[in-house]
Amino acid sequence: MAPARQLLLLVVVAFLAAGGRAAGRQTKTVVFLLAGQSNMGGRGGATSASWDGVVPPECRPSPRILRLSPELRWEEAREPLHAGIDAGNVVGIGPGMPFAHAVLRSRRLPAHAAVGLVPCAQGATAISAWSRGTQLYQRMLARARAALAQCPTPPKGGGDCHLAALLWYQGEADTISRRDADLYTARMEALVRDVRHDLNMPNLLVIQVGLATGQGKFVDLVRDAQKRVNLPNVKYVDAKGLPVANDYTHLTTPAQVKLGNMLANAYLATL
């Protein structure tokens, strides 16, 4: 082979190899919806008139953890994750950031993947406020669709978004009324079916959190109702026993860190 042609071949091979390595870095942004009421919205350090501003290491910002802002733009995630989303409430630490850090630490995602968090929770809401056609339901779907449509490109994320799961922590408001407690299983199953249908994701993973506390006397009934949800690819993580703040309703910051890790373990077990 002539020297000039041999040199050209070497250049082409090197170019293709470099292109292949670059393509390997075009990894996914793995997206998670965070929905429910105040304990998903986050009240860690925020059960008085203001948030105490304490951010544990498990909740610190990372260029590989993104948040869909209230304006439907991807940005680097920071606590409080639900700022501007959980309207009218003082928000603090929730499970989202420790969840994302735990998923990344596991090394179960591609090396350059990012975690995209889509906060949707709203405090003091019963599950009926999340049924198809309600404002909260429509907002959640709109944010999910925007998250995928506005998929971040390198170096922020990876140019390819994948909606991996809905993380759901709700039910405290449904402990007030016996009727709401009795209807919880049916309403939760309807919500899961509707979200999957409307997002055209029939097997979307849903991880629901079993109640640690409640606003009424029917906590055990709602907890039992959560456990009776009988749909494929719905997982259950139990928050009962995690530390609760002095308002007797909301998880503390250390409890939220623990819950985030529990949710991550539940998700990683499905991979």
C-alpha positions in Angstrom: 0.0 0.0 0.0 1.3 3.4 -0.9 2.5 5.5 2.1 0.0 8.3 1.3 -2.9 5.9 1.1 -1.8 4.1 4.3 -1.7 7.4 6.1 -5.2 8.3 4.9 -6.5 5.0 6.1 -4.9 5.5 9.6 -6.5 9.0 9.7 -10.0 7.6 8.9 -9.7 4.8 11.4 -8.7 7.2 14.1 -11.6 9.5 13.2 -14.1 6.7 13.4 -12.7 5.5 16.7 -13.0 9.0 18.1 -16.5 9.3 16.8 -17.4 6.0 18.4 -16.1 7.1 21.8 -18.0 10.4 21.5 -21.2 8.5 20.6 -20.7 6.4 23.7 -20.8 9.6 25.8 -24.1 10.6 24.3 -25.9 8.8 27.2 -29.4 9.2 28.6 -30.9 11.6 31.0 -33.0 9.2 33.1 -36.2 11.1 34.2 -38.3 10.6 37.3 -41.6 12.2 38.1 -42.0 13.2 41.8 -45.6 13.6 42.8 -48.0 13.5 45.8 -48.3 15.8 48.7 -46.1 17.5 51.3 -43.7 14.7 52.2 -42.8 14.3 48.6 -42.6 18.1 48.2 -40.3 18.2 51.1 -40.7 19.6 54.6 -37.3 18.6 56.0 -36.1 21.5 58.0 -39.2 23.5 57.0 -41.9 22.8 59.6 -41.8 26.3 61.0 -42.3 29.6 59.2 -39.1 29.1 57.1 -36.7 26.5 55.8 -33.6 26.2 58.0 -31.3 26.1 54.9 -29.4 23.0 56.0 -28.4 20.9 53.0 -26.8 17.5 53.9 -24.1 16.1 51.6 -26.7 13.7 50.1 -28.7 16.6 48.8 -25.9 18.9 47.4 -26.0 20.0 43.7 -24.3 17.9 41.0 -23.9 18.7 37.3 -25.4 15.2 36.7 -28.6 15.9 38.6 -31.1 18.2 36.8 -34.5 19.7 37.7 -37.3 20.7 35.4 -38.0 24.3 36.6 -41.5 25.8 37.0 -40.8 27.5 33.6 -40.3 24.0 32.0 -36.5 24.4 31.5 -33.9 22.0 32.6 -31.4 23.4 35.2 -29.0 22.0 37.8 -31.1 20.8 40.7 -30.8 22.4 44.1 -32.7 22.3 47.3 -35.5 23.0 47.9 -36.3 20.9 44.9 -40.0 21.8 44.9 -39.4 25.6 45.1 -41.9 27.3 42.8 -43.9 24.0 42.4 -45.4 23.2 45.8 -47.3 26.5 45.7 -48.2 28.4 48.9 -46.1 26.2 51.2 -42.7 26.5 52.9 -40.6 23.8 51.3 -37.4 22.1 52.4 -35.6 18.8 52.0 -37.5 16.0 50.3 -36.5 12.6 49.0 -35.6 13.6 45.4 -32.0 14.7 45.7 -30.8 11.8 47.9 -32.7 9.5 45.5 -30.8 10.9 42.6 -27.4 10.8 44.3 -28.0 7.2 45.4 -28.9 6.1 41.8 -25.7 7.7 40.5 -23.6 6.2 43.2 -24.8 2.8 42.3 -23.1 2.9 38.9 -26.0 1.1 37.4 -26.5 3.9 34.9 -24.2 4.5 31.9 -21.0 6.3 32.9 -22.1 9.8 31.7 -25.8 9.6 32.3 -27.7 12.3 34.2 -30.7 12.0 36.5 -33.6 14.4 35.6 -36.0 15.2 38.4 -39.5 16.5 37.6 -41.1 17.9 40.8 -44.9 17.9 40.7 -46.0 17.5 44.3 -48.5 19.8 46.1 -49.0 19.8 49.8 -52.3 19.0 51.5 -53.9 17.3 48.5 -56.1 14.2 48.6 -55.7 11.6 45.9 -59.0 12.8 44.3 -57.2 16.0 43.5 -54.9 14.0 41.3 -57.6 12.2 39.2 -57.6 12.5 35.4 -58.8 16.0 34.3 -57.8 17.8 37.6 -55.4 20.7 37.5 -52.7 18.7 39.3 -53.0 15.7 37.0 -52.9 17.9 33.9 -49.9 19.8 35.3 -48.0 16.5 36.0 -48.6 15.3 32.5 -47.6 18.6 31.0 -44.4 18.6 33.0 -43.6 15.0 32.0 -44.1 15.8 28.4 -42.0 19.0 28.6 -39.2 17.1 30.3 -38.9 14.7 27.4 -39.4 17.3 24.7 -36.8 19.6 26.3 -34.3 16.8 26.7 -31.0 18.4 27.8 -28.0 17.9 25.4 -24.4 17.4 26.3 -22.6 18.4 28.4 -25.6 18.8 30.7 -27.3 15.5 30.1 -27.0 13.2 27.1 -29.4 14.1 24.3 -31.8 11.2 24.9 -34.3 11.3 27.7 -36.1 8.2 29.2 -38.9 8.5 31.6 -38.0 5.8 34.1 -40.6 6.0 36.9 -43.2 7.9 38.9 -42.3 8.3 42.5 -45.5 8.8 44.5 -45.8 9.8 48.2 -49.3 10.8 49.1 -52.3 9.8 51.3 -52.0 11.7 54.5 -55.0 13.8 53.4 -57.0 10.7 52.8 -56.8 9.6 56.4 -59.3 12.2 57.5 -62.4 10.7 56.0 -63.4 7.0 56.2 -64.9 7.2 52.7 -61.6 8.5 51.2 -59.7 5.8 53.1 -62.0 3.1 51.8 -61.7 4.4 48.2 -58.0 4.8 48.2 -57.0 1.5 46.5 -59.4 2.1 43.6 -58.4 5.7 43.2 -54.7 4.8 43.2 -55.1 2.1 40.6 -57.1 4.4 38.4 -54.4 7.1 38.7 -51.7 4.6 37.6 -53.8 3.3 34.7 -54.6 6.8 33.5 -51.0 8.1 33.7 -49.7 5.1 31.8 -52.4 5.5 29.2 -52.0 9.2 28.7 -48.2 9.1 28.5 -48.4 6.0 26.2 -46.2 4.1 28.7 -48.3 1.0 29.7 -45.4 -0.4 31.8 -44.3 2.8 33.5 -42.7 1.9 36.9 -44.6 3.4 39.8 -43.0 3.4 43.3 -45.4 4.4 46.0 -44.5 5.2 49.6 -46.4 3.7 52.4 -47.5 6.4 54.9 -45.5 7.2 58.0 -48.1 9.6 59.3 -51.5 11.1 58.5 -53.8 14.0 59.1 -56.6 12.0 60.5 -57.4 8.8 62.3 -57.6 6.4 59.4 -53.8 6.0 58.8 -53.9 2.2 59.1 -56.8 2.0 56.6 -54.9 4.0 54.0 -51.7 2.1 54.6 -53.6 -1.2 54.0 -55.2 0.3 50.9 -51.8 1.2 49.6 -50.6 -2.4 50.1 -53.7 -3.7 48.2 -52.8 -1.9 45.0 -52.6 -4.8 42.5 -51.1 -3.7 39.3 -48.0 -4.8 37.5 -44.8 -2.8 38.0 -46.0 -1.0 41.0 -43.6 -1.2 43.9 -44.0 -0.3 47.6 -41.6 1.4 49.9 -42.6 1.8 53.6 -41.9 5.1 55.4 -43.4 3.9 58.7 -40.9 4.3 61.5 -38.8 7.1 59.9 -38.2 10.1 62.1 -41.0 12.7 62.1 -40.8 16.4 62.9 -42.5 18.0 65.9 -45.6 18.7 63.8 -46.2 14.9 63.9 -46.8 14.9 60.1 -43.7 15.6 58.1 -40.5 13.6 57.8 -37.3 15.2 59.1 -34.3 15.9 56.9 -32.5 12.7 58.0 -35.7 10.8 57.3 -36.0 12.2 53.8 -32.4 11.2 53.1 -33.2 7.7 54.2 -36.3 7.6 52.2 -34.5 8.8 49.1 -32.1 5.9 49.5 -35.0 3.4 50.0 -36.6 4.7 46.8 -33.4 4.4 44.9 -33.0 0.8 46.1 -36.5 0.0 44.9 -35.8 1.5 41.5 -32.4 -0.2 41.1 -33.9 -3.6 42.0 -35.9 -3.3 38.8 -32.9 -2.9 36.5 
